[in-house]
Amino acid sequence: MSVTEPFGARLRRAMDTRGPLCVGIDPHASLLADWGLGDDVAGLERFSRTVVEALADRVAVLKPQSAFFERFGSRGVAVLERTVADARDAGALVLMDAKRGDIGSTMAAYAAAYLDPASPLFCDALTVSPYLGFGSLDPAIALARASGSGLFVLALTSNPEGAEVQHAVRADGRSVAATMLGHLAEQNGAERKNWRGNGAALGSFGAVVGATLGDSLAAAGGSLAIDGPLLAPGIGAQGATPADLPAVFGDAVGNVVPSVSRGVLRHGPDTAALRAAAAQIAEEVWTAAK
Ligand SMILES: O=c1ccn([C@@H]2O[C@H](COP(=O)(O)O)[C@@H](O)[C@H]2O)c(=O)[nH]1
């Protein structure tokens, strides 16, 4: 397996040159219809190609939502493979939003599917769920280190239902989410010792922390100083705005990768309109973080 520059270093460079925005590729049936496309594989392919053509040469990260491709079976997954390859060829980092999580031996197979450069679905990073225990992610962490890819671990998700699990307080007084953030800080600390020295690069092990959280982050406790990226979904259709980011993320706002899907995609299928929508949100993020 070829070892490349770690994901966190590549992500920091992309954020510095392109801005931090991540745009989701979420081909909802309703969006396919709004774009005048069929709810079928041809529609899926046209939709995905259009988003890649419009944005892969300018945003830091594109995030295909695997579920919307899987619903078309093997032909949908074939479209997903092409989407990932085309987006990477055009210069975007690709974060596969598949939220995988299982016992370690199965996790190793999920990791091989997305983080082994020999796999047809190889991506720059993968979203994973730690709710079978953070240690169940060990095979994915090991493969990410070996292949220079990254993980985004669900910590405090953008949906209101997440709190009943993530805010739960453990016997040691820490919330479940704070514990996950602590594990990520350890993983990024180990990476810094072994590879990054004192450079400004981010760690390769990020957390998912919803932009929708308002002050509920304080309720869950835990530190966002994980020395890694913080993927912030929830902007746009779920009600958060770029202006919310400083209040939610505080001092860690410089490590935030704001993620928007429908808020950009609803402007398609016109390529220029998609670009303008992404540029407008990027501008709002920049203004908010100043
Ligand atoms: O906590 C989370 C984790 C992931 N997501 C995913 O992000 C997009 C959000 O789409 P919008 O259209 O911008 O609402 C979607 O793929 C989710 O599965 C999230 O929303 N929250």
The ligand as an ORCA input file, in Angstrom:
! r2SCAN-3c Opt
* xyz 0 1
  O     -24.743     14.993     12.057
  C     -24.899     14.836     10.850
  C     -24.084     14.011     10.099
  C     -24.260     13.933      8.755
  N     -25.235     14.626      8.135
  C     -25.373     14.485      6.658
  O     -25.064     15.736      6.043
  C     -25.981     15.992      4.996
  C     -26.822     17.195      5.351
  O     -27.638     17.551      4.273
  P     -28.413     18.965      4.216
  O     -29.187     18.871      2.940
  O     -27.360     20.052      4.161
  O     -29.274     19.041      5.405
  C     -26.801     14.718      4.809
  O     -26.134     13.892      3.872
  C     -26.755     14.077      6.174
  O     -26.875     12.678      6.125
  C     -26.026     15.451      8.861
  O     -26.925     16.144      8.338
  N     -25.843     15.547     10.215
*
